[in-house]
Amino acid sequence: MTAVQEVNRKPIAQRSPPQPDGISAAAWNALDLCCNLRGIGWNWSEGVYFPEPMFKTDSRLFFTVLSLMRFMLYWTALDALDLSVKAFAPEGSAGWSIFDPSLPPVQRYLRSIFITGLSGFAAVAMIEVLYQFHAVLFTACFQQHPSLWPPLFDQPWFATSLANLWGKRWHQLFREYFSAVGTKPLEGILGQYSVIGAFVLSGLLHDIGLRGMGHGGDFLHVAGFFVVQGLGLVLERLWARLTGKRVGGILGGVWVWVWQLVWGVYLVNAWAEKGLIAKSEFFVAPYTPVTLLLNVLQKILPKY
């Protein structure tokens, strides 16, 4: 059994730091272990990639204001992307397919790819909205140090391989759990290809999440998307073994985008058919960021 220890941690509450061996410190540590999914400041996070922040600061006030600005930016982006995707849905439809049967095959698939791309950016924006909200809450109210809230994503759209995408550029919130439960038990059987176990577990988690929201499940297309990501990683490792070269560069970036969009259309279509997109309620109408912004612009800009 590996001991869990703190390493180079900033005080969680610098105004009144708990005593090292006190009940208050134990309570803070227990809470942090429950919520700190990336293990920031703990020895079990060794090996986890943390993106460098654009603005490094020790000032809680500056970081809180910056996180609040990011929250507003992602909040507005999420609203715009959500409205854009919903615009493709038939009027009054709860569940719909992104594959429009009235279109020729090429146009039908290109349309589905475009919707998939918008949905991918919307997913990033939604996760960032939640992350920035909690960054503001915990630095302002619980006096956590800014170093405990490093960036969540590292520009995943610039990934040069699937390993680069899922191992660094995508958020690493569940890395430890997927690795411990999904990958390590298979290492003795599959060796370096045991990574696929983590993606099987990820697929199960996402399918259960869809069912938990009351939309029903679609194991084949939801879990299947993540299993295919694991297969893609296996292919990259086979390629490196056969050629002696790792996937990377511009061609690697093209490979990542093609792999995501080709298989992503089935994931997003499952979301659409289950009503997850049409019934999504991120904001209370008419108080959505885009609506409020348009109302302000109408008052400021001259009417033509």
C-alpha positions in Angstrom: 0.0 0.0 0.0 1.3 3.4 -0.9 1.2 6.1 1.7 -0.6 9.3 0.7 1.4 12.4 1.7 1.4 16.1 1.2 4.2 17.5 -1.0 5.1 21.2 -1.2 1.5 22.3 -0.4 0.6 26.0 0.0 -1.5 26.6 3.2 -5.2 26.1 2.3 -6.2 28.9 4.6 -3.4 31.4 5.0 -5.5 33.8 7.2 -5.8 31.2 9.9 -3.8 28.1 8.9 -4.8 24.9 10.9 -2.3 23.3 13.2 -0.2 20.6 11.5 -1.5 17.9 13.7 -4.9 19.3 14.6 -8.4 18.1 13.9 -8.9 21.2 11.7 -6.0 20.2 9.5 -7.2 16.6 9.2 -10.7 17.8 8.2 -9.2 20.1 5.5 -7.0 17.3 4.2 -9.9 14.9 4.1 -12.1 17.4 2.2 -9.2 18.2 -0.2 -8.6 14.5 -0.9 -12.4 14.1 -1.7 -12.5 17.1 -4.1 -9.0 17.5 -5.4 -9.3 15.1 -8.3 -5.9 15.7 -9.8 -4.2 15.3 -6.5 -2.5 18.7 -6.6 0.0 18.9 -3.8 -0.2 15.2 -3.0 2.3 12.5 -3.8 -0.1 10.4 -5.8 -0.3 13.2 -8.4 3.3 12.6 -9.5 3.4 12.1 -13.2 0.2 14.1 -13.8 0.6 16.9 -16.3 -0.4 20.4 -15.1 -0.5 23.1 -17.8 1.4 26.3 -17.1 -0.9 29.2 -16.3 -0.7 32.2 -18.7 -0.6 34.6 -15.7 1.3 33.4 -12.6 0.3 35.2 -9.4 0.3 34.7 -5.7 -2.4 37.3 -5.3 -5.8 35.7 -4.4 -7.6 38.9 -5.4 -6.0 39.1 -8.8 -6.6 35.4 -9.4 -10.2 35.6 -8.3 -10.9 38.5 -10.6 -9.1 36.7 -13.5 -11.1 33.5 -12.8 -14.3 35.4 -12.7 -13.5 37.0 -16.1 -12.8 33.5 -17.5 -16.0 32.3 -16.0 -18.0 35.0 -17.8 -16.1 34.3 -21.1 -16.8 30.6 -21.0 -20.3 31.1 -19.9 -21.0 33.3 -22.9 -19.2 30.9 -25.2 -21.2 28.0 -23.9 -24.5 29.8 -24.5 -23.5 30.8 -28.0 -22.4 27.2 -28.8 -25.5 25.7 -27.2 -27.8 27.9 -29.3 -25.8 27.2 -32.4 -26.2 23.4 -32.0 -29.9 23.7 -31.1 -30.4 25.7 -34.3 -29.9 22.5 -36.3 -32.7 20.7 -34.4 -36.1 20.4 -36.0 -38.6 22.8 -34.4 -40.3 21.4 -31.4 -38.2 18.2 -31.5 -37.0 16.7 -28.2 -34.9 13.9 -29.6 -33.4 14.3 -33.1 -30.7 12.9 -35.3 -27.8 15.0 -36.5 -27.9 12.9 -39.7 -30.5 14.7 -41.8 -32.0 12.1 -44.2 -33.2 14.8 -46.6 -29.7 15.7 -47.5 -27.3 13.9 -50.0 -24.8 11.6 -48.2 -21.8 14.0 -48.5 -23.7 17.0 -47.2 -25.4 15.0 -44.5 -22.1 13.8 -43.1 -20.4 17.2 -43.4 -23.3 18.7 -41.5 -23.0 16.1 -38.8 -19.3 16.7 -38.5 -19.9 20.5 -38.1 -22.4 19.8 -35.4 -20.0 17.5 -33.7 -17.2 20.1 -33.7 -19.5 22.7 -32.1 -20.6 20.1 -29.5 -16.9 19.4 -28.7 -16.1 23.0 -28.1 -19.4 23.3 -26.0 -18.2 20.4 -23.8 -14.9 22.2 -23.1 -16.7 25.4 -22.4 -19.2 23.7 -20.0 -16.4 22.0 -18.0 -14.5 25.3 -17.9 -17.5 27.1 -16.6 -17.8 24.7 -13.7 -14.0 24.8 -13.0 -13.8 28.6 -13.0 -16.8 28.9 -10.8 -15.2 26.7 -8.2 -11.8 28.4 -8.6 -13.5 31.7 -7.7 -15.4 30.1 -4.8 -12.5 28.4 -3.2 -9.9 31.2 -3.6 -12.3 33.9 -2.5 -14.3 32.2 0.2 -12.0 29.4 1.4 -8.7 31.3 0.9 -7.0 28.6 -1.2 -3.8 29.6 -3.0 -4.0 30.2 -6.8 -1.4 27.4 -7.3 -4.0 24.9 -6.3 -6.0 25.9 -9.4 -3.8 25.4 -12.4 -5.4 25.4 -15.9 -7.7 22.5 -16.6 -7.1 22.2 -20.4 -4.0 22.8 -22.5 -5.5 23.8 -25.9 -6.6 20.3 -26.9 -7.3 21.5 -30.4 -3.5 21.7 -31.0 -2.9 18.0 -30.0 -0.4 16.2 -32.2 -1.4 12.7 -31.2 -4.0 10.9 -29.3 -1.5 10.3 -26.5 -0.8 14.0 -26.4 -4.5 14.8 -26.4 -5.6 12.4 -23.7 -2.4 12.3 -21.7 -1.7 16.1 -21.5 -4.0 18.5 -23.3 -7.4 17.2 -22.1 -8.3 17.6 -18.5 -6.8 15.0 -16.2 -9.5 15.0 -13.5 -10.1 11.2 -13.6 -6.6 10.1 -14.7 -5.7 8.5 -11.3 -8.9 6.6 -11.0 -9.0 5.4 -14.6 -5.4 4.3 -14.3 -5.7 2.5 -11.0 -9.0 0.7 -11.8 -8.8 0.4 -15.6 -5.2 0.2 -16.7 -3.1 -1.3 -13.9 -5.2 -4.5 -13.5 -4.5 -5.3 -17.2 -0.8 -4.6 -17.3 0.1 -8.2 -16.6 -2.0 -9.3 -19.6 -1.8 -6.5 -22.2 1.5 -4.8 -21.2 1.8 -1.3 -22.7 -1.6 -1.8 -24.5 -3.4 -2.0 -21.1 -4.2 1.7 -21.5 -7.4 0.6 -23.3 -8.8 -0.4 -19.9 -8.9 3.2 -18.8 -11.0 4.1 -21.8 -13.4 1.2 -21.3 -13.9 2.6 -17.8 -14.3 6.1 -19.1 -17.0 4.9 -21.6 -18.9 3.2 -18.7 -18.7 6.4 -16.7 -20.1 8.5 -19.5 -22.9 6.1 -20.4 -23.9 5.9 -16.7 -23.9 9.7 -16.6 -26.2 9.9 -19.5 -28.6 7.4 -17.9 -28.3 9.3 -14.6 -29.7 12.4 -16.2 -32.8 10.6 -17.1 -32.2 10.3 -20.9 -31.6 6.6 -21.1 -28.4 5.1 -22.3 -26.7 4.2 -25.6 -23.8 2.0 -24.5 -22.7 1.2 -28.1 -22.3 4.7 -29.2 -21.4 6.5 -26.0 -19.1 4.0 -24.4 -18.0 2.9 -27.9 -16.5 6.4 -28.6 -14.1 6.1 -25.6 -13.2 2.5 -26.3 -12.3 3.6 -29.9 -10.0 6.3 -28.4 -8.2 3.5 -26.5 -7.9 1.5 -29.7 -6.4 4.6 -31.4 -3.8 4.9 -28.7 -3.0 1.2 -29.2 -2.5 1.9 -33.0 -0.2 4.8 -32.2 2.0 2.5 -30.0 2.0 -0.2 -32.7 3.1 2.5 -35.2 5.9 3.6 -33.0 7.0 0.0 -32.5 7.0 -0.8 -36.2 8.5 2.4 -37.5 10.5 3.6 -34.6 8.7 7.0 -34.9 6.0 8.5 -32.7 2.9 10.1 -34.1 3.3 13.8 -34.1 3.7 17.1 -36.0 1.1 18.4 -38.5 0.1 15.0 -39.8 -0.3 13.9 -36.2 -2.7 16.8 -35.6 -4.7 15.9 -38.7 -4.9 12.3 -37.4 -6.3 13.5 -34.1 -9.0 15.7 -35.7 -10.0 13.0 -38.1 -10.2 10.3 -35.4 -12.3 12.6 -33.1 -14.7 13.7 -35.8 -15.2 10.4 -37.5 -16.2 8.6 -34.3 -17.5 11.7 -32.5 -20.5 12.0 -34.8 -21.9 8.8 -33.3 -21.4 10.0 -29.8 -23.0 13.4 -30.5 -25.9 11.8 -32.4 -26.6 9.6 -29.4 -26.8 12.7 -27.2 -29.1 14.3 -29.7 -31.4 11.3 -30.1 -31.7 11.0 -26.3 -32.7 14.6 -26.0 -29.6 15.7 -24.1 -29.0 18.6 -26.6 -32.6 19.8 -27.2 -33.5 19.6 -23.5 -30.3 21.1 -22.1 -31.1 24.0 -19.8 -27.8 25.8 -19.0 -29.5 29.1 -18.6 -32.8 30.7 -17.6 -34.4 32.4 -20.5 -34.5 35.3 -21.3 -31.5 35.9 -19.0 -28.9 34.0 -21.2 -25.5 35.7 -21.7 -26.0 36.0 -25.5 -29.5 37.5 -25.1 -28.3 40.0 -22.5 -25.3 40.9 -24.7 -27.5 41.4 -27.7 -29.9 43.6 -25.7 -27.0 45.8 -24.5 -25.6 46.1 -28.1 -29.0 47.1 -29.4 -29.1 50.0 -26.9 -25.5 51.1 -27.5 -25.2 50.7 -31.3 -27.1 53.1 -33.5 -30.1 51.6 -35.3 -29.9 51.4 -39.1 
